[in-house]
């Protein structure tokens, strides 16, 4: 199975660049210089080895997810930080026991001297798990990572099997046990709390921000390195709010710049009163923008591409200037994901952020004559999976008081070019479903799922549970499992 290898990380050359810049020098001059890796102390973000070399050819549309979307013929994607990408450390807080919420029948907490705790679902399932130790141990040593769009939902529309799959993992099974699962999506554009609330309502299951990773969630680590950033993409100004929550100090969006100088985008025809009222124009001749962050899909290609091109050719990120050497003075640009297509409520998948990046790279190469260095987060890039490990281990602590990474992780996705490639290379079991981007017969030839292809997410979850917990594992909880009053002993199901 192809994997992330040291030879793909370009560590030697990038380490030299990092050392040179750290000593006050500059990066070696060549046609495609590599940006220095931001330094971080022990308390800062985690640095993850970059998963690709720093050079690629624009003739092939600049990215492995476009013309040659095969893990067999995996091409490089020019991640600017050749040695490492910063990702945040998972925020861990002191957790209470998963049974600490058990209360008396009248709602009062249990205290010494008070009546005995009344039987409840939590207590019964705890007893069942104690008496079925083998299955319980196996259930705690497996986990799921779900893509969302095309697996659980289509836009705001529920895929029915998704609700039942989550009910099983949230405890509606013969052990009454919560089986660890996180959500790993290349979707973006909203604050995590808002997206989780929306999904919880659609799916009918509670989804916590502590088990949820959007494509731009790991990019919160960049707030430590850049003061003023241009944030691109998303509906209205939600991405500005996302950046604020991540801790960025000074956030600019394209409408702020257009409101300051409409001539910057002569092809823009409409600028509503609401957009003008919610923009923050200022004299951008006096503002130094440190980095460009494409958080989500562009709603206005012409304006966004024009402003980004102006900044990439500017002198150290100041609009209205032109650098004598735009390559060496180019400010960094980050993309939250690289998907070319995304399933929506439309019958056929729609273009995603990857198409915007391809357009920008082609324009940049045509105008400057050199390749555009950039950083891509999201699936299938390594940084996203490293961050998923952090989140998974932290979620294990939340539900089982056991902060560790389960051994058997199943990635369930609909896109062979991101979900399956990334999961395979990271050593996860991968499940491909036919409810989204992929709807072909059999397994995908270029990027085959290691665990198989399924009609929907429920079939994939049930197959994985049977593999790890036995063919006789039951996907429903029953109060008859009470070891005291039930009709049979739980040990009989071992």
Secondary structure, 3 states (H helix, E strand, C coil): CCCCCHHHCCHHHHHHHHHHHHCCCCCCCCCCCCCCCCCCCCCCCEEECCCCCCCCCHHHCCCCCCCCCCCCCCCCCCECCCCCEEECCCCCCCCCCCCCCCECCCCCECCCCCCCCCCCHHHHHHHHHHHCHHHHHHHHCEEEEECCECCCEECCEECHHHHHHHHHHCCCCCCCCCCCEEEECCCCCCCHHHHHHHHHHHHCCCCCHHHEECCCHHHHHHHHCCCEEEEECCCCCHHHHHHHHHCCCEEEEHHHHHHHCHHHHCCCCCCCHHHHHCCCCCCHHHCCCCEEEECCCCCCHHHHHHHHHHHHCCECCECCCCCCCCCCCCCEEEECCCCCEECCCCCCCEECHHHHHHHHHHHHHHHHCCCCCEEECCCCCHHHHHHHHHHHHHHHHHHHCCCCCCCEEEEEECCHHHHHHHHHHCCCEEEEECCCCCCCCCCCCCCCCCCEEECCHHHHHHHHHHHHHCCCCCCCCCHHHCCCCCCCCHHHHC
